[in-house]
């Protein structure tokens, strides 16, 4: 096992571990309930941590987390309901339609 990162809260640690597991990288959340110890030990020692089960997958896991944490910002019009969708979303918040594919030759932001 190898430590991947500390998360600011348990919700993010669990989300990141679940996403990595779904991508085929076995992960666990360590120290999930240590936040109650803050003040008795340094606060940075109380944060939940995400650990990968196989140290050989550490680099791949870091790359995936970086990609997910820095999703491209897009502005597009929904092809179904014509709602303007702003942000890293790939689905319309109003009707649930998928984002249309980029036109050939156009690069994303």
DSSP file (Angstrom, degrees, kcal/mol; ACC not computed):
  #  RESIDUE AA STRUCTURE BP1 BP2  ACC     N-H-->O    O-->H-N    N-H-->O    O-->H-N    TCO  KAPPA ALPHA  PHI   PSI    X-CA   Y-CA   Z-CA
    1    1 A X              0   0    0      0, 0.0     2,-0.4     0, 0.0    52,-0.2   0.000 360.0 360.0 360.0 147.4    0.0    0.0    0.0
    2    2 A X  E     -A   52   0A   0     50,-2.1    50,-2.6    52,-0.0     2,-0.2  -0.999 360.0-112.8-141.2 136.4    1.1    3.5   -0.7
    3    3 A X  E     -A   51   0A   0     -2,-0.4    48,-0.3    48,-0.2     3,-0.1  -0.483  28.3-177.7 -68.9 129.6   -0.4    6.9    0.4
    4    4 A X  E     -     0   0A   0     46,-3.0     2,-0.3     1,-0.3    47,-0.2   0.898  55.0 -45.8 -92.7 -54.3   -1.8    8.8   -2.4
    5    5 A X  E     -A   50   0A   0     45,-1.4    45,-2.7     8,-0.0     2,-0.4  -0.982  46.7-102.6-169.6 164.4   -3.0   12.0   -0.7
    6    6 A X  E     -A   49   0A   0     -2,-0.3     2,-0.3    43,-0.2    43,-0.2  -0.799  35.6-144.9 -93.4 143.4   -4.8   13.7    2.2
    7    7 A X        -     0   0    0     41,-2.9    41,-0.4    -2,-0.4     3,-0.1  -0.812  16.8-126.5-107.4 150.3   -8.3   14.9    1.5
    8    8 A X  S    S+     0   0    0     -2,-0.3     2,-0.3    39,-0.1    -1,-0.1   0.733  91.0   2.7 -68.3 -20.2   -9.8   18.0    3.0
    9    9 A X  S  > S-     0   0    0     39,-0.1     4,-2.0     1,-0.1     5,-0.1  -0.978  76.3-103.3-158.4 167.7  -12.8   16.0    4.2
   10   10 A X  H  > S+     0   0    0     -2,-0.3     4,-2.6     1,-0.2     5,-0.2   0.842 113.9  60.0 -65.6 -35.4  -14.2   12.5    4.4
   11   11 A X  H  > S+     0   0    0      1,-0.2     4,-2.3     2,-0.2    -1,-0.2   0.935 109.5  41.9 -61.2 -46.6  -16.7   13.0    1.5
   12   12 A X  H  > S+     0   0    0      2,-0.2     4,-3.0     1,-0.2     5,-0.3   0.901 112.9  53.6 -68.1 -40.0  -14.0   13.9   -1.0
   13   13 A X  H  X S+     0   0    0     -4,-2.0     4,-2.3     1,-0.2    -2,-0.2   0.928 112.6  44.4 -59.2 -44.5  -11.7   11.1    0.2
   14   14 A X  H  X S+     0   0    0     -4,-2.6     4,-2.5     2,-0.2    -2,-0.2   0.907 113.4  50.2 -67.2 -42.6  -14.6    8.6   -0.3
   15   15 A X  H  X S+     0   0    0     -4,-2.3     4,-2.5    -5,-0.2    -2,-0.2   0.943 112.9  45.9 -60.6 -48.8  -15.5   10.0   -3.7
   16   16 A X  H  X S+     0   0    0     -4,-3.0     4,-2.4     1,-0.2    -2,-0.2   0.910 113.5  49.0 -63.0 -42.7  -11.9    9.9   -4.9
   17   17 A X  H  X S+     0   0    0     -4,-2.3     4,-2.4    -5,-0.3    -1,-0.2   0.911 112.2  48.7 -63.2 -41.9  -11.4    6.4   -3.6
   18   18 A X  H  X S+     0   0    0     -4,-2.5     4,-2.3     2,-0.2    -2,-0.2   0.905 111.4  49.5 -64.7 -41.6  -14.7    5.2   -5.2
   19   19 A X  H  X S+     0   0    0     -4,-2.5     4,-1.3     2,-0.2    -2,-0.2   0.921 112.1  48.0 -63.8 -43.0  -13.8    6.8   -8.6
   20   20 A X  H  <>S+     0   0    0     -4,-2.4     5,-2.7     1,-0.2     3,-0.2   0.903 110.4  51.5 -65.2 -40.3  -10.3    5.2   -8.5
   21   21 A X  H ><5S+     0   0    0     -4,-2.4     3,-1.6     1,-0.2    -1,-0.2   0.905 107.9  52.4 -61.4 -41.0  -11.8    1.8   -7.7
   22   22 A X  H 3<5S+     0   0    0     -4,-2.3    -1,-0.2     1,-0.3    -2,-0.2   0.784 106.1  55.1 -65.5 -26.2  -14.2    2.1  -10.6
   23   23 A X  T 3<5S-     0   0    0     -4,-1.3    -1,-0.3    -3,-0.2    -2,-0.2   0.380 128.5 -98.6 -86.7   3.9  -11.2    2.9  -12.8
   24   24 A X  T < 5S+     0   0    0     -3,-1.6     2,-0.6     1,-0.2    -3,-0.2   0.622  86.9 122.4  92.9  13.6   -9.6   -0.4  -11.7
   25   25 A X      < -     0   0    0     -5,-2.7     2,-0.3    -6,-0.1    -1,-0.2  -0.931  60.7-132.7-112.6 111.2   -7.2    1.0   -9.1
   26   26 A X        +     0   0    0     -2,-0.6    27,-3.2    -3,-0.1    28,-0.4  -0.453  38.0 168.7 -66.7 124.6   -7.8   -0.6   -5.7
   27   27 A X  E     -B   52   0A   0     -2,-0.3     2,-0.3    25,-0.3    25,-0.2  -0.930  19.9-164.4-135.9 156.7   -8.0    2.2   -3.0
   28   28 A X  E     -B   51   0A   0     23,-2.3    23,-2.7    -2,-0.3     2,-0.6  -0.961  22.0-125.0-136.3 157.6   -8.9    2.6    0.6
   29   29 A X  E     -B   50   0A   0     -2,-0.3     3,-0.3    21,-0.2     2,-0.3  -0.922  29.4-164.6-102.2 122.6   -9.7    5.5    2.8
   30   30 A X  E     +B   49   0A   0     19,-2.8    19,-2.7    -2,-0.6   -17,-0.0  -0.780  66.2  16.4-106.2 153.0   -7.5    5.6    6.0
   31   31 A X  S >  S+     0   0    0     -2,-0.3     3,-1.0    17,-0.2    -1,-0.2   0.888  71.7 162.9  56.1  46.1   -8.1    7.7    9.1
   32   32 A X  T 3  S+     0   0    0     -3,-0.3     3,-0.2     1,-0.2    16,-0.2   0.788  71.8  33.3 -67.5 -26.2  -11.8    8.4    8.1
   33   33 A X  T >  S+     0   0    0      1,-0.1     3,-0.8    14,-0.1    -1,-0.2   0.088  82.3 106.6-119.7  24.3  -12.9    9.5   11.6
   34   34 A X  G X   +     0   0    0     -3,-1.0     3,-2.3    12,-0.2     4,-0.3   0.524  51.7  93.8 -80.8  -4.5   -9.8   11.2   13.0
   35   35 A X  G >  S+     0   0    0      1,-0.3     3,-1.4    -3,-0.2    -1,-0.2   0.790  75.5  65.5 -60.6 -25.4  -11.3   14.7   12.6
   36   36 A X  G <  S+     0   0    0     -3,-0.8    -1,-0.3     1,-0.3    -2,-0.1   0.654  92.9  62.7 -70.5 -13.0  -12.5   14.5   16.2
   37   37 A X  G X> S+     0   0    0     -3,-2.3     3,-2.4     9,-0.1     4,-1.5   0.524  72.0 125.6 -87.8  -6.1   -8.9   14.4   17.4
   38   38 A X  B <4 S+c   41   0B   0     -3,-1.4     4,-0.2    -4,-0.3     5,-0.1  -0.300  73.6  28.7 -56.8 132.5   -8.1   17.9   16.0
   39   39 A X  T 34 S+     0   0    0      2,-1.5    -1,-0.3     0, 0.0     3,-0.1  -0.085 115.2  63.2 102.6 -31.9   -6.7   20.0   18.7
   40   40 A X  T <4 S+     0   0    0     -3,-2.4     2,-0.3     1,-0.2    -2,-0.2   0.761 119.8  16.3 -90.3 -31.1   -5.2   17.1   20.5
   41   41 A X  B  < S-c   38   0B   0     -4,-1.5    -2,-1.5     1,-0.0    -1,-0.2  -0.905 111.4 -69.8-131.2 162.7   -2.9   16.3   17.6
   42   42 A X    >   -     0   0    0     -2,-0.3     3,-1.9    -4,-0.2     4,-0.3  -0.222  44.2-123.7 -55.9 140.0   -2.0   18.6   14.7
   43   43 A X  G >  S+     0   0    0      1,-0.3     3,-1.8     2,-0.2     4,-0.4   0.833 109.5  59.8 -55.9 -35.7   -4.9   19.2   12.3
   44   44 A X  G 3  S+     0   0    0      1,-0.3     3,-0.3     2,-0.2    -1,-0.3   0.684 100.3  57.4 -69.7 -14.1   -3.0   18.0    9.3
   45   45 A X  G <  S+     0   0    0     -3,-1.9    -1,-0.3     1,-0.2    -2,-0.2   0.465 100.4  59.4 -89.1  -2.4   -2.6   14.6   11.0
   46   46 A X  S <  S+     0   0    0     -3,-1.8   -12,-0.2    -4,-0.3    -2,-0.2   0.472  78.6 109.6-102.8  -5.1   -6.4   14.3   11.3
   47   47 A X  S    S-     0   0    0     -4,-0.4   -39,-0.1    -3,-0.3   -14,-0.1  -0.437  75.0-108.9 -75.6 144.9   -7.3   14.5    7.7
   48   48 A X        -     0   0    0    -41,-0.4   -41,-2.9   -16,-0.2     2,-0.3  -0.411  36.4-149.3 -67.0 150.1   -8.6   11.3    5.9
   49   49 A X  E     -AB   6  30A   0    -19,-2.7   -19,-2.8   -43,-0.2     2,-0.5  -0.922   9.0-139.5-124.2 148.3   -6.1    9.8    3.4
   50   50 A X  E     -AB   5  29A   0    -45,-2.7   -46,-3.0    -2,-0.3   -45,-1.4  -0.931  24.0-172.2-105.1 128.0   -6.6    7.9    0.2
   51   51 A X  E     -AB   3  28A   0    -23,-2.7   -23,-2.3    -2,-0.5     2,-0.3  -0.947  17.3-135.9-121.7 140.6   -4.2    4.9   -0.2
   52   52 A X  E     -AB   2  27A   0    -50,-2.6   -50,-2.1    -2,-0.4   -25,-0.3  -0.749   9.9-141.8 -92.5 143.9   -3.6    2.7   -3.3
   53   53 A X  S    S+     0   0    0    -27,-3.2     2,-0.6    -2,-0.3   -26,-0.1   0.845  90.8  47.0 -72.9 -34.6   -3.4   -1.0   -2.7
   54   54 A X  S >  S-     0   0    0    -28,-0.4     3,-2.1     1,-0.1    -1,-0.2  -0.943  70.4-154.0-114.1 114.8   -0.6   -1.5   -5.4
   55   55 A X  G >  S+     0   0    0     -2,-0.6     3,-1.4     1,-0.3     4,-0.3   0.753  93.6  67.9 -59.3 -24.4    2.3    0.9   -5.2
   56   56 A X  G 3  S+     0   0    0      1,-0.3     4,-0.3     2,-0.1    -1,-0.3   0.725  98.3  52.1 -68.2 -20.3    2.9    0.3   -9.0
   57   57 A X  G <> S+     0   0    0     -3,-2.1     4,-2.5     1,-0.2    -1,-0.3   0.348  80.0  99.7 -95.4   5.1   -0.5    2.1   -9.7
   58   58 A X  H <> S+     0   0    0     -3,-1.4     4,-2.4     1,-0.2     5,-0.2   0.925  83.1  46.0 -58.8 -49.1    0.4    5.2   -7.6
   59   59 A X  H  > S+     0   0    0     -4,-0.3     4,-2.2    -3,-0.2    -1,-0.2   0.898 113.1  49.7 -62.3 -42.2    1.4    7.3  -10.7
   60   60 A X  H  > S+     0   0    0     -4,-0.3     4,-2.2     1,-0.2    -1,-0.2   0.899 110.9  50.2 -63.9 -40.6   -1.6    6.3  -12.6
   61   61 A X  H  X S+     0   0    0     -4,-2.5     4,-2.5     2,-0.2    -2,-0.2   0.911 110.0  49.8 -65.4 -42.6   -3.9    7.1   -9.7
   62   62 A X  H  X S+     0   0    0     -4,-2.4     4,-2.3     1,-0.2    -1,-0.2   0.907 110.6  50.8 -61.3 -41.5   -2.3   10.6   -9.3
   63   63 A X  H  X S+     0   0    0     -4,-2.2     4,-2.2     2,-0.2    -2,-0.2   0.914 111.0  47.9 -63.6 -43.0   -2.7   11.3  -13.0
   64   64 A X  H  X S+     0   0    0     -4,-2.2     4,-2.5     2,-0.2     5,-0.2   0.922 111.9  49.4 -64.2 -44.4   -6.4   10.3  -12.9
   65   65 A X  H  X S+     0   0    0     -4,-2.5     4,-2.5     1,-0.2    -1,-0.2   0.905 110.3  50.9 -61.9 -40.5   -7.1   12.4   -9.8
   66   66 A X  H  X S+     0   0    0     -4,-2.3     4,-1.1     1,-0.2    -1,-0.2   0.909 110.7  49.2 -62.9 -41.5   -5.4   15.4  -11.4
   67   67 A X  H  < S+     0   0    0     -4,-2.2     3,-0.3     1,-0.2    -2,-0.2   0.914 114.3  44.8 -63.1 -43.6   -7.5   15.0  -14.5
   68   68 A X  H >< S+     0   0    0     -4,-2.5     3,-0.7     1,-0.2    -2,-0.2   0.861 112.8  50.4 -70.4 -36.0  -10.7   14.8  -12.5
   69   69 A X  H 3< S+     0   0    0     -4,-2.5    -1,-0.2     1,-0.2    -2,-0.2   0.655 115.5  43.1 -77.9 -15.1   -9.8   17.7  -10.3
   70   70 A X  T 3< S+     0   0    0     -4,-1.1    -1,-0.2    -3,-0.3    -2,-0.1  -0.349  78.0 168.9-126.1  51.4   -9.0   19.9  -13.3
   71   71 A X    <   -     0   0    0     -3,-0.7    17,-0.1     1,-0.1    -3,-0.1  -0.339  43.9 -97.5 -63.1 144.3  -11.8   19.2  -15.6
   72   72 A X        -     0   0    0     16,-0.1     2,-0.5     1,-0.1    -1,-0.1  -0.342  32.3-123.0 -66.6 145.2  -12.0   21.6  -18.6
   73   73 A X        -     0   0    0     36,-0.1     2,-0.3    15,-0.1    36,-0.2  -0.774  37.7-179.5 -88.5 126.4  -14.5   24.5  -18.4
   74   74 A X  E     -D   87   0C   0     13,-1.7    13,-3.3    -2,-0.5     2,-0.4  -0.894  24.7-157.0-128.2 156.4  -17.0   24.5  -21.2
   75   75 A X  E     +D   86   0C   0     -2,-0.3     2,-0.3    11,-0.2    11,-0.2  -0.977  32.5 152.3-130.6 117.7  -19.9   26.6  -22.4
   76   76 A X  E     -D   85   0C   0      9,-2.4     9,-3.3    -2,-0.4     2,-0.5  -0.972  41.4-120.3-146.6 158.2  -22.4   24.8  -24.6
   77   77 A X  E     -D   84   0C   0     -2,-0.3    23,-0.3     7,-0.2     7,-0.2  -0.862  35.3-115.0-101.4 132.5  -26.0   24.9  -25.6
   78   78 A X     >  -     0   0    0      5,-2.9     4,-1.4    -2,-0.5    21,-0.1  -0.459  15.5-146.2 -65.9 130.0  -28.1   21.8  -25.0
   79   79 A X  T  4 S+     0   0    0     19,-0.4    -1,-0.2    -2,-0.2    20,-0.1   0.733  95.1  44.7 -70.3 -20.0  -29.3   20.2  -28.3
   80   80 A X  T  4 S+     0   0    0     18,-0.1    -1,-0.2     3,-0.1    -2,-0.0   0.915 133.2   9.3 -90.6 -48.3  -32.6   19.1  -26.7
   81   81 A X  T  4 S-     0   0    0      2,-0.1    -2,-0.1    16,-0.0    -1,-0.1   0.440  90.4-125.5-116.1  -1.4  -33.8   22.0  -24.7
   82   82 A X     <  +     0   0    0     -4,-1.4     2,-0.2     1,-0.2    -3,-0.1   0.645  54.2 154.6  65.9  18.0  -31.4   24.8  -25.8
   83   83 A X        -     0   0    0     -6,-0.1    -5,-2.9     1,-0.1     2,-0.5  -0.511  47.9-118.2 -71.9 143.4  -30.4   25.5  -22.2
   84   84 A X  E     -D   77   0C   0     -7,-0.2     2,-0.5    -2,-0.2    -7,-0.2  -0.758  28.1-161.3 -85.7 125.2  -26.9   27.1  -21.8
   85   85 A X  E     -D   76   0C   0     -9,-3.3    -9,-2.4    -2,-0.5     2,-0.5  -0.939   7.1-171.5-111.9 124.6  -24.7   24.8  -19.7
   86   86 A X  E     +D   75   0C   0     -2,-0.5     2,-0.3   -11,-0.2   -11,-0.2  -0.964  44.4  29.5-121.7 126.9  -21.6   26.4  -18.2
   87   87 A X  E    S-D   74   0C   0    -13,-3.3   -13,-1.7    -2,-0.5    -2,-0.1  -0.807 106.9 -40.2 126.2-165.8  -18.8   24.5  -16.5
   88   88 A X  S    S+     0   0    0     -2,-0.3     2,-0.2   -15,-0.2   -16,-0.1   0.136  89.1 132.3 -85.0  23.3  -17.2   21.1  -16.7
   89   89 A X        -     0   0    0    -15,-0.2    -2,-0.1     1,-0.1     3,-0.1  -0.501  40.1-171.8 -84.1 144.0  -20.5   19.4  -17.1
   90   90 A X  S    S+     0   0    0     -2,-0.2     9,-2.4     1,-0.1     2,-0.3   0.244  73.3  55.8-112.0   8.8  -21.1   16.7  -19.8
   91   91 A X  B    S-E   98   0D   0      7,-0.2     7,-0.2   -13,-0.0     2,-0.2  -0.998  91.1-104.4-143.0 141.5  -24.9   16.5  -19.3
   92   92 A X     >  -     0   0    0      5,-3.0     4,-1.2    -2,-0.3    -2,-0.1  -0.456  19.6-149.4 -67.7 131.4  -27.6   19.2  -19.3
   93   93 A X  T  4 S+     0   0    0     -2,-0.2    -1,-0.2     1,-0.2    -8,-0.0   0.752  93.9  49.2 -71.1 -23.3  -28.7   20.1  -15.8
   94   94 A X  T  4 S+     0   0    0      3,-0.1    -1,-0.2     1,-0.1    -2,-0.0   0.920 132.2   4.3 -85.2 -48.1  -32.2   20.9  -17.1
   95   95 A X  T  4 S-     0   0    0      2,-0.1    -2,-0.1   -12,-0.0    -1,-0.1   0.548  91.0-118.0-120.0 -10.6  -33.2   17.9  -19.2
   96   96 A X     <  +     0   0    0     -4,-1.2    -3,-0.1     1,-0.3     2,-0.0   0.496  57.6 152.2  88.4   2.4  -30.3   15.4  -18.8
   97   97 A X        -     0   0    0     -6,-0.1    -5,-3.0     1,-0.1    -1,-0.3  -0.346  48.8-106.0 -67.6 148.9  -29.3   15.3  -22.5
   98   98 A X  B     -E   91   0D   0     -7,-0.2   -19,-0.4     1,-0.1    -7,-0.2  -0.417  37.0 -98.0 -74.3 149.8  -25.6   14.5  -23.2
   99   99 A X        -     0   0    0     -9,-2.4    -1,-0.1    -2,-0.1   -21,-0.1  -0.438  45.1-110.7 -63.5 136.8  -23.2   17.3  -24.4
  100  100 A X        -     0   0    0    -23,-0.3    -1,-0.1    -2,-0.1     3,-0.1  -0.381  39.1 -97.8 -68.3 151.6  -22.9   17.2  -28.2
  101  101 A X        -     0   0    0      1,-0.1    -1,-0.1    -3,-0.1     2,-0.1  -0.312  44.6 -95.4 -66.3 152.9  -19.5   16.1  -29.5
  102  102 A X        -     0   0    0      1,-0.1    -1,-0.1    -3,-0.1     3,-0.1  -0.396  45.7-102.8 -64.6 145.4  -16.9   18.7  -30.5
  103  103 A X    >   -     0   0    0      1,-0.1     3,-2.2     4,-0.1    -1,-0.1  -0.394  50.5 -85.2 -65.9 147.8  -16.9   19.6  -34.2
  104  104 A X  T 3  S+     0   0    0      1,-0.3    -1,-0.1    -3,-0.1     3,-0.1  -0.282 116.6  19.8 -55.9 135.7  -14.0   18.0  -36.1
  105  105 A X  T 3  S+     0   0    0      1,-0.3     2,-0.5    -3,-0.1    -1,-0.3   0.342  97.5 115.7  86.9  -7.5  -10.9   20.1  -35.9
  106  106 A X    <   -     0   0    0     -3,-2.2     2,-0.3     0, 0.0    -1,-0.3  -0.823  53.5-149.7 -98.3 134.3  -12.1   22.0  -32.8
  107  107 A X        -     0   0    0     -2,-0.5    -4,-0.1    -3,-0.1     2,-0.1  -0.705  18.1-115.0 -97.7 151.4  -10.1   21.5  -29.6
  108  108 A X              0   0    0     -2,-0.3   -34,-0.1     1,-0.1    -1,-0.1  -0.371 360.0 360.0 -76.8 165.1  -11.6   21.7  -26.2
  109  109 A X              0   0    0    -36,-0.2   -36,-0.1    -2,-0.1    -1,-0.1   0.477 360.0 360.0 -68.8 360.0  -10.5   24.5  -23.8
